[in-house]
Amino acid sequence: MIHLMRRHPISHGITKLTPLTLEEICPTWSNKLKADLDKGDLHTLIRKPEMCIVGEAWGYTSRYLGYRVVYLIPFIGCFKCIQYGNRIGKTAKQHNELCKSFLQPIIDNFVDHWNEKHLEITLKKKEEKNVVNTINTLTSS
């Protein structure tokens, strides 16, 4: 069974922030991992890094991959996230439908890494979503 709640205190800059859980970083994949992964989900984990767990955290873009241009990775992407995406893909390929328990430690480490290095990306996405919701509410009134 996948244990999706994991919070350890972190300091980000000068302020201490409550770390995010997988549910907050990757809500779609969090829900998929709570249920059963189908063949389409496994295919995505194995073959589509921008759409996998790490890809969702980055907003379903290949930005973390440096847009697939190696020399851009240190400037706009993250080598560590690429490694997590690769490990997740290899684990899904190796264990197929039984991969969830094998993914757990990788996901836990990814969540820790995300909170340490990329927390602001999720916070920015949440802020942008709130602005859009506010605008939609105001324009529909």
N, C-alpha and C positions, 0 to 999 in steps of 0.2 A: 504494500500500500504506500502511496506517495504521501509524505508528510509535508504539506505546503507552507505551514506557518514556521517561520524562522526569523527571529529578530535578535540582534545583538547590538548594543549601543555603539554608535560610530560618531566620530567627529568629522565634520565636513567643513573645511575652512576654520573659522573661529567659532561657529555655532555648532552645537550638538543637535543632530537630527535623529528622529526615530527612523530606523532602517525600514525599508519597504519589504514586503513579502512578495513571493512569486505572484500571488493573486493581484497585487498592485502593479507589478512590473509587466507581467504577461497574463492578463486576465483570460484571454482566449485559450492559450495553451494550459493554463492552470485548470480550467474547466475540462479540457480534453484529457488531461492527466488524471483527473478525479474519476472520469469515466473510462471506458475502454478505447484504446487507440485503434482506429480502423486502418485498412490498407492505404487509404489516401493520406492519413496522418503520418504513417510510417514512411511513405514515399516522400512526403514533405520534409520530414526530419533528415532523411538520407540524402536527398537530391536538391533541395531548395533552401540554402542557408538563409536567404533574406526573408523567408516565410516561416522559419522554424522558431524555436523558443528565443534564441538570441536575436533573430531578425525582428520578432515582435517587439522586444525590448527597445530596439533601435528604430521602431516605427515602420516596420515592414519595408525597409530600404536596404540597399547593399552598401550603405555608407560605412558601416563598420568594416566592410571588406575593402575600403578605400575605393569604392566603385569599381572594384576588380583591377585597379591600377596599383601595383605593388608599391611604388615610391610615394603614393598618397596616404598609405595606411598610417604612418606615424603622425600625420597632420590632421586627418579627419576620421580615422578609424581606430581600431584597437586590435593588436596582435593577440592579446589574451582572449578577447571575445571570439576571434577566429578559431583559436584553439578549442574553446568551449563548444562552438558550433560543430567543429570537426569531430570532437569526442562524442557529442550527442548523436551525430549522424552515424559514426562507426558503431556505437553501442546499439542504436536502433537497428542497423543492418545485421549485426551479429546475433541479436537476441529476438528480433521481430516482435511479435505480440507480447512476449514476456519481458520486454525491455524496461518496463516502468521501474521495477525495483533496482535495476542496474543503473538507471538514469539518476536516481535519487541523490547520491553523493556528488555527481557532476552538477546537478541543478543547485544543490545547496552551496557548492563552491562558486557557481556562477552568480547566485543571488548575493553572496558576500562580496564578490568582485564588483558587481554592479553597484551595490550600495557604497563601496569604497571609492570607485572611480567614475561612475556615470549617473549617480543619483539625480543630478540636475536635469538630465534628459527626461526622465519620467516626470519630475516636478514641472518642467516646462510643458510637456504634453498635457498634463492635467490642467494647468493654467490656461492653455490655449483652448482646451475643450470647454472649460467653464466660461470663457469669453464668448465662444460660439453659442453655447446654450443660452447665455444672457441676451445676446443679440437676437437669437431666434425667438426668445420669449418676448422681448420688447417689440419686435416687428410683427409678431402674430397678435398682439393686443390691440 
